[in-house]
Amino acid sequence: MKTCRLSIIIPTYNERDNVLRIAEHIGNTLKNSYEIVFVDDSNDDTPEILQYLSKSDPHLRFEHRHKERGLGTAVVRGFEIASGDVIAVMDADLQHPPEVLLSMLKAIESGADIVIPSRFIPGGNDGGLKLHRKIVSATARYIGKALIKKLRPISDSTSGFFMFRKDVIKEAELQPIGWKILIEVLARGKYTRVIEIPYQFQARTAGESKMSAQEQWNYIRHLMRLVKDSPEDRRFFYFSLVGLSGVFVNMLIYFFLTMLNLEVRIAGFCSAFVAMLVNFVLNDKITWAYVKTNSVWSRGSKYIITSLIGIGINVGVLDFFYYQLQFNHLLSNLIGISCAVFWNYTINNLWTWSTAKHNNTIIERWTVQNGCESSVEKTGSKCQYF
């Protein structure tokens, strides 16, 4: 098949009642310069139907996989065999309206690298999902945001409906597990501009949902793999583990010092200071091991300054909860430690090991207000409206 502009990847598993309808809907929406690539893992007669359709429609082709199954790997296989320089991914069940492809192409033409139809921006709607599916979807979405930094500014990062320039994944080694291939593209791809557009999620009209407990477990495994492969996302977990060791050291020393009848404020300061030194060594060797932009003395000095302020926060919170609120002194110290940990991670990440980088990715959201198209552009944590 000659090279076309847009390749639409549709993974299928026993979608015999939907493939003809989705092909017709796309054909009525897009007139030329596109192809539909079905990657099929079915064990019913869907392959025979696709075979018939591919002979009657020059825009359609398919590959039936006999020894492999899985939505993520099916989509990646579609990426490999697609001839277009722009790729769209959508489901076969018509819950993703083909008419939205026109708006997605418009966003690509405006300079977007990735376009994501979103159910969760003004004009969008997830009404096609039942309540329990909405709960599962929201839980998956926010777990992803918590674990993967690149997913945080995206409102609908678990969508199965998206479009991107093929160059985004040109150098990426995609390793999807399960059904959320978009998070793989967002986490591993190279891009500078993402546009989200609103869309109305539709109710399934035929076939059965492929959602299962196994797929939900695969999603968690997928996130864990992405965290493992991302130094930026691993860092907080390492810091948390180091912090736990520091809590143990802090509380242990604090306990023995108070057993020796040392005054609570002094015991809190001494135990926090020792824990600070232990944490610096572990963080320098583990958490930020790959960041050596200045000397160990410079890093140590910045860490001590940051941590001394953290100790002040720790002792201040301990003082407030113990003396003012009459909490148990061990619990008061634990609350103080928690406040200090948040301070220490944030400042050390921004200053001591200088890992903070300017976020060059633009997140732009298109909405419709009073019949006129408008957008919100977001760069890092700063939003600009125009």
For each residue, the residues with C-beta under 8 A, 3 or more apart:
1: 4 35 61 83
2: 83
3: 83 84 85
4: 1 7 33 34 35 83 84
5: 33 34 84 85 86
6: 30 33 34 35 84 86 87 88 101 105
7: 4 34 35 37 78 82 83 84 86 87 88
8: 26 34 35 36 37 87 88 89 90 101
9: 37 39 75 78 79 82 87 88 89 90
10: 19 22 36 37 38 39 78 89 90 91 92
11: 38 39 40 41 71 74 75 78 91 92
12: 15 18 19 38 39 40 41 42 46 50 74 92
13: 40 41 42 46 69 71 210
14: 42 43 44 46 207 208
15: 12 18 19 42 46 92 93 207
16: 19 42 44 45 46 49
17: 21 206 207
18: 12 15 21 22 92 93 94 205 206 207
19: 10 12 15 16 22 23 38 46 49 50 53 92
20: 23 24 49 53
21: 17 18 24 25 94 206
22: 10 18 19 25 26 90 92 93 94 98
23: 19 20 26 27 36 53 57 60
24: 20 21 27 28
25: 21 22 28 29 94 98 99
26: 8 22 23 29 30 34 36 98 101
27: 23 24 30 57 59
28: 24 25 98
29: 25 26 98 99 101 102
30: 6 26 27 33 34 98 101 102
31:
32:
33: 4 5 6 30
34: 4 5 6 7 8 26 30 59 84
35: 1 4 6 7 8 59 60 61 82 83 84
36: 8 10 23 26 57 59 60 61
37: 7 8 9 10 61 62 63 78 81 82
38: 10 11 12 19 50 60 61 62 63 92
39: 9 10 11 12 62 63 65 74 75 77 78
40: 11 12 13 46 47 50 62 63 64 65 74
41: 11 12 13 64 65 68 69 70 74
42: 12 13 14 15 16 45 46 47 64
43: 14
44: 14 16
45: 16 42 48 49
46: 12 13 14 15 16 19 40 42 49 50
47: 40 42 50 51 62 64
48: 45 51 52
49: 16 19 20 45 46 52 53
50: 12 19 38 40 46 47 53 54 60 62 64
51: 47 48 54 55 62
52: 48 49 55 56
53: 19 20 23 49 50 56 57 60 62
54: 50 51 57 60 61 62
55: 51 52
56: 52 53
57: 23 27 36 53 54 60
58:
59: 27 34 35 36
60: 23 35 36 38 50 53 54 57
61: 1 35 36 37 38 54
62: 37 38 39 40 47 50 51 53 54
63: 37 38 39 40 77 81
64: 40 41 42 47 50
65: 39 40 41 68 69 74 77
66:
67:
68: 41 65 73
69: 13 41 65 73 74
70: 41 73 74 176 178
71: 11 13 74 75 178 179 181 210
72: 75 76 176 177 178 179 180 181 184 222
73: 68 69 70 76 77 176
74: 11 12 39 40 41 65 69 70 71 77 78
75: 9 11 39 71 72 78 79 89 176 181
76: 72 73 79 80 174 176 181
77: 39 63 65 73 74 80 81
78: 7 9 10 11 37 39 74 75 81 82 87 89
79: 9 75 76 82 87 166 169 174
80: 76 77
81: 37 63 77 78
82: 7 9 35 37 78 79 87 166
83: 1 2 3 4 7 35
84: 3 4 5 6 7 34 35 87 166
85: 3 5 165 166 167
86: 5 6 7 105 108 163 164 165 166
87: 6 7 8 9 78 79 82 84 163 164 165 166
88: 6 7 8 9 101 104 162 163
89: 8 9 10 75 78 160 161 162 163 181 182
90: 8 9 10 22 96 98 101 160 161
91: 10 11 94 95 96 160 161
92: 10 11 12 15 18 19 22 38 207
93: 15 18 22 204 205 206 207
94: 18 21 22 25 91 97 202 204 205 206
95: 91 128 201 202 203 204
96: 90 91 100 117 160 161 199 201 202
97: 94 100 199 200 202
98: 22 25 26 28 29 30 90 101
99: 25 29 102
100: 96 97 103 104 117 161 197 199
101: 6 8 26 29 30 88 90 98 104 105 163
102: 29 30 99 105 106
103: 100 106 107 117 197 366
104: 88 100 101 107 108 115 117 163 197
105: 6 86 101 102 108 109 163
106: 102 103 109 110
107: 103 104 110 112 115 163 195 197 366
108: 86 104 105 112 115 163 165
109: 105 106
110: 106 107 195
111: 193
112: 107 108 115 193 194 195 364
113: 164 165 167 168 191 192 193 194
114: 162 163 164 165 168 185 186 189 191 193 194 195
115: 104 107 108 112 162 163 164 194 195 196 197
116: 154 156 157 159 161 162 182 194 195 196 197
117: 96 100 103 104 124 156 159 161 162 196 197 198 199
118: 121 124 155 156 159 196 197 198 199 365
119: 124 125 126 156 159 198 199 200 201
120: 124 126 155 156
121: 118 124 155 156 196 197 198 365 367
122: 198 367 368 369
123: 198 199 367 368
124: 117 118 119 120 121 156 198 199 200 201
125: 119 198 199 200 201
126: 119 120 129 134 137 201
127: 200 201 203
128: 95 200 201 202 203 204
129: 126 133 134 137 201
130: 133 134
131: 134 135
132: 135 136
133: 129 130 136 137 209 211
134: 126 129 130 131 137 138
135: 131 132 138 139
136: 132 133 139 140 211 216
137: 126 129 133 134 140 141 158
138: 134 135 141 142
139: 135 136 142 143
140: 136 137 143 144 158 180 216 219
141: 137 138 144 145 156 157 158
142: 138 139 145 146
143: 139 140 146 147 220 223
144: 140 141 147 148 151 157 158 180 183 223
145: 141 142 148 151 152 154 157
146: 142 143
147: 143 144 151 223 226 227 233
148: 144 145 151 152 183 186 187 223 226 227 230 233
149: 152 230 232 233
150: 154 186 187 361
151: 144 145 147 148 154 157 183 186 187
152: 145 148 149
153: 361 363 378
154: 116 145 150 151 157 186 194 196 363
155: 118 120 121 196 365
156: 116 117 118 119 120 121 124 141 159 196
157: 116 141 144 145 151 154 182 183 186
158: 137 140 141 144 180 182 183
159: 116 117 118 119 156 162 182
160: 89 90 91 96 179 180 181 182
161: 89 90 91 96 100 116 117 199
162: 88 89 114 115 116 117 159 182 185
163: 86 87 88 89 101 104 105 107 108 114 115
164: 86 87 113 114 115 168 169 185 189 191
165: 85 86 87 108 113 114 168 191
166: 79 82 84 85 86 87 169 170
167: 85 113 170 190
168: 113 114 164 165 172 185 189 190 191
169: 79 164 166 172 174 185 188 189
170: 166 167 190
171: 190
172: 168 169 185 188 189 190
173: 188
174: 76 79 169 181 184 185 188
175: 184 225 229
176: 70 72 73 75 76 180 181 184 222
177: 72 218 219 221 222 225
178: 70 71 72 215 218 219 221 222
179: 71 72 160 210 215 218 219
180: 72 140 144 158 160 176 183 184 219 222
181: 71 72 75 76 89 160 174 176 184 185
182: 89 116 157 158 159 160 162 185 186
183: 144 148 151 157 158 180 186 187 222 223 226
184: 72 174 175 176 180 181 187 188 222 226
185: 114 162 164 168 169 172 174 181 182 188 189
186: 114 148 150 151 154 157 182 183 189
187: 148 150 151 183 184 226 230
188: 169 172 173 174 184 185 226 229
189: 114 164 168 169 172 185 186
190: 167 168 170 171 172
191: 113 114 164 165 168 194 361
192: 113 360 361 362
193: 111 112 113 114 361 362 364
194: 112 113 114 115 116 154 191 361 362 363 364
195: 107 110 112 114 115 116 364 365 366 375
196: 115 116 117 118 121 154 155 156 363 364 365 366
197: 100 103 104 107 115 116 117 118 121 365 366
198: 117 118 119 121 122 123 124 125 366 367 368
199: 96 97 100 117 118 119 123 124 125 161
200: 97 119 124 125 127 128
201: 95 96 119 124 125 126 127 128 129
202: 94 95 96 97 128 205
203: 95 127 128
204: 93 94 95 128 207 209
205: 18 93 94 202
206: 17 18 21 93 94
207: 14 15 17 18 92 93 204
208: 14
209: 133 204
210: 13 71 179 215
211: 133 136 215 216
212: 215 216
213: 216 217
214: 217 218
215: 178 179 210 211 212 218 219
216: 136 140 211 212 213 219 220
217: 213 214 220 221
218: 177 178 179 214 215 221 222
219: 140 177 178 179 180 215 216 222 223
220: 143 216 217 223 224
221: 177 178 217 218 224 225
222: 72 176 177 178 180 183 184 218 219 225 226
223: 143 144 147 148 183 219 220 226 227
224: 220 221 227 228
225: 175 177 221 222 228 229
226: 147 148 183 184 187 188 222 223 229 230 233
227: 147 148 223 224 230 233 234 237
228: 224 225 234
229: 175 188 225 226
230: 148 149 187 226 227 233 234
231: 234 235 290
232: 149 235 355
233: 147 148 149 226 227 230 236 237
234: 227 228 230 231 237 238
235: 231 232 238 239 287 288 349 355
236: 233 239 240 345
237: 227 233 234 240 241
238: 234 235 241 242 283 286 287
239: 235 236 242 243 283 287 345
240: 236 237 243 244
241: 237 238 244 245
242: 238 239 245 246 279 282 283 286 287
243: 239 240 246 247 279 341 344 345
244: 240 241 247 248
245: 241 242 248 249 278 279 282
246: 242 243 249 250 275 276 278 279 282
247: 243 244 250 251 275 334 337
248: 244 245 251 252
249: 245 246 252 253 271 274 275 278
250: 246 247 253 254 271 272 274 275 333 337
251: 247 248 254 255 271 330 333 334 337
252: 248 249 255 256 271
253: 249 250 256 257 270 271 274 275
254: 250 251 257 258 267 268 270 271 333
255: 251 252 258 259 330
256: 252 253 259 260
257: 253 254 260 262 266 267 270 271
258: 254 255 261 262 264 267 329
259: 255 256
260: 256 257
261: 258
262: 257 258 266 267 270
263: 266 267
264: 258 267 268 318 322 329
265: 268 269 315 318 319
266: 257 262 263 269 270
267: 254 257 258 262 263 264 270 271
268: 254 264 265 271 272 314 315 318 333 336
269: 265 266 272 273 311 315
270: 253 254 257 262 266 267 273 274
271: 249 250 251 252 253 254 257 267 268 274 275
272: 250 268 269 275 276 310 311 314 315 337 340
273: 269 270 276 277 311
274: 249 250 253 270 271 277 278
275: 246 247 249 250 253 271 272 278 279
276: 246 272 273 279 280 303 304 307 308 310 311
277: 273 274 280 281
278: 245 246 249 274 275 281 282
279: 242 243 245 246 275 276 282 283 307 344
280: 276 277 283 284 300 303 304 307
281: 277 278 284 285
282: 242 245 246 278 279 285 286 287
283: 238 239 242 279 280 286 287 288 303 348
284: 280 281 287 288 289 296 299 300 303
285: 281 282 289
286: 238 242 282 283 289
287: 235 238 239 242 282 283 284
288: 235 283 284 291 348 352 353 355
289: 284 285 286
290: 231
291: 288 353 354 355
292:
293: 353 354
294: 298 299 354
295: 298 299
296: 284 299 300
297: 300 301
298: 294 295 301 302
299: 284 294 295 296 302 303 352 353
300: 280 284 296 297 303 304
301: 297 298 304 305
302: 298 299 305 306 348 351 352
303: 276 280 283 284 299 300 306 307 348 352
304: 276 280 300 301 307 308
305: 301 302 308 309
306: 302 303 309 310 343 344 347 348 351 352
307: 276 279 280 303 304 310 311 344
308: 276 304 305 311 312
309: 305 306 312 313 343 347
310: 272 276 306 307 313 314 340 341 343 344
311: 269 272 273 276 307 308 314 315 340
312: 308 309 315 316
313: 309 310 316 317 336 339 340 343
314: 268 272 310 311 317 318 333 336 337 339 340
315: 265 268 269 272 311 312 318 319 336
316: 312 313 319 320 336
317: 313 314 320 321 332 335 336 339 340
318: 264 265 268 314 315 321 322 329 332 333 335 336
319: 265 315 316 322 323 324
320: 316 317 323 324 325 332
321: 317 318 324 325 327 331 332 335 336
322: 264 318 319 325 326 327 328 329 332 333
323: 319 320 326
324: 319 320 321
325: 320 321 322 332
326: 322 323
327: 321 322 331 332 335
328: 322 331 332
329: 258 264 318 322 332 333
330: 251 255 333 334
331: 321 327 328 334 335
332: 317 318 320 321 322 325 327 328 329 335 336
333: 250 251 254 268 314 318 322 329 330 336 337
334: 247 251 330 331 337 338
335: 317 318 321 327 331 332 338 339
336: 268 313 314 315 316 317 318 321 332 333 339 340
337: 247 250 251 272 314 333 334 340 341
338: 334 335 341 342
339: 313 314 317 335 336 342 343
340: 272 310 311 313 314 317 336 337 343 344
341: 243 310 337 338 344 345
342: 338 339 345 346
343: 306 309 310 313 339 340 346 347
344: 243 279 306 307 310 340 341 347 348
345: 236 239 243 341 342 348 349
346: 342 343 349 350
347: 306 309 343 344 350 351 352
348: 283 288 302 303 306 344 345 351 352 353
349: 235 345 346 352 353 355 356
350: 346 347 354 355 356
351: 302 306 347 348 354
352: 288 299 302 303 306 347 348 349
353: 288 291 293 299 348 349
354: 291 293 294 350 351
355: 232 235 288 291 349 350
356: 349 350
357:
358: 380
359: 379 380
360: 192 379
361: 150 153 191 192 193 194 379
362: 192 193 194 377 378 379
363: 153 154 194 196 377 378 379
364: 112 193 194 195 196 375 376 377 378
365: 118 121 155 195 196 197 375 376 377 378
366: 103 107 195 196 197 198 373 374 375
367: 121 122 123 198 373 374 375 376
368: 122 123 198 371 372 373 374
369: 122 372 374
370:
371: 368
372: 368 369
373: 366 367 368
374: 366 367 368 369 386
375: 195 364 365 366 367 386
376: 364 365 367 383 384 385
377: 362 363 364 365 383 384 385 386
378: 153 362 363 364 365 382 383 384
379: 359 360 361 362 363 382 384
380: 358 359
381:
382: 378 379
383: 376 377 378
384: 376 377 378 379
385: 376 377
386: 374 375 377
